[in-house]
Amino acid sequence: MKLLFNFLFKKKRIPFPAALSMLSIVIPTFNEEKYLPNLLESLEGQTFRDFEVVVADAGSRDATRKIATAWGCRLVEGGRIAQGRNAGARQAKGNYILFLDADVTLSPSFLEELRSQIIKHELDVASGFITPDSNKLFDHIMVTTSNIWHFAIQHIYPHASGFYIIARKSLHEAIGGFDEELFLTEDHDYVRRAARVGRFKYLRQPRVTFSVRRFDKEGRWRLIGKFMVLEAHMLFRKVKKEVVTYEFGQF
């Protein structure tokens, strides 16, 4: 299956770097004063220490910027998710960039485990399984189903968990970063393009834990319906317009 995928997409792989040196972590934000401290605290407790944090803020009206600078993050001007990630990546000093959403938290060994996976499999780009910060069985069933589906089709039709994506900086630059013209699904589009020229894997471990705030606000079944519409739309064209209502920074 991998050979067929590589043949169809004419994969020309960029050589793997000798070492994964400093990691740049890019976090796009917009009004994230409630969640950003939790992420930054979990980063502070990492066993792997050779990293920097770049926060790309889209003009937050709350204390997000003050929180970022207080924690020693580099602050850059962002925009929507794709714009923010690209803006942060332009300032990145590491040879790998880890894109994180502001409402996730990491186990203390997350970066160390992720680094080991990158080196072990000689990966250029990766995403992976996620865990909901929820005690609702339905949330875990829904997320587990999504995890398994994305894992099963990773070599046929690559998808990403938008909550975390890691990519080699040279690969990010080679594919032109995230497509800023897209309204949604920029994460799937990104890894799909990256997988054509680099080695991609949807990792089972390590996992980020994410907030279910959007589940609570929009409703589980309604959100599932939106994801199905987006998935169907992606089969025919990129999502460059507001196919579904999807607000940012309104939590």
Secondary structure, 3 states (H helix, E strand, C coil): CHHHHHHHCCCCCCCCCCCCCCEEEEEEECCCCCCHHHHHHHHHCCCCCCEEEEEEECCCCCCHHHHHHHCCCEEEECCCHHHHHHHHHHCCCCCEEEEECCCEECCCCHHHHHHHHHHHHCCCEEEEEEEECCCCHHHHHHHHHHHHHHHHCCCCCCCCCCCEEEEEHHHHHHCCCCCCCCCCCHHHHHHHHHHCCCCEEEEEEEEEEECCHHHHHHCHHHHHHHHHHHHHHHCCCCCCCCCCCCCCCCC
